[in-house]
């Protein structure tokens, strides 16, 4: 059974849909955990775009960039989750509307 190659416009359309889903979650939601997940979704959409263009251009530069972006995203997730846990322990909420700690 031979697998058919996927057209680049299909992958880029899927990547755009993932990116705008993450952007919608970032703009609409107020829960810090949902916001962090939306940022990760947007980063993964960019990674998919990099890999698609890298494959089209027969270059490894895009795939190497994806490796570094995944590394930075993992570090960002760890730091962000640590901050969310610290905020929850202090304020007993992760709602961005109720967090006014930095305003005082």
Secondary structure by P-SEA (a helix, b strand, c coil): cbbbbbbaaaaaaaaaaaaaaaaaaaaccccaaaaaaaaaaaaaaaaaaaaaaaaaaccaaaaaaaaaaaaaaaaaaaaaaaaaaaaaaacccccccccccccc
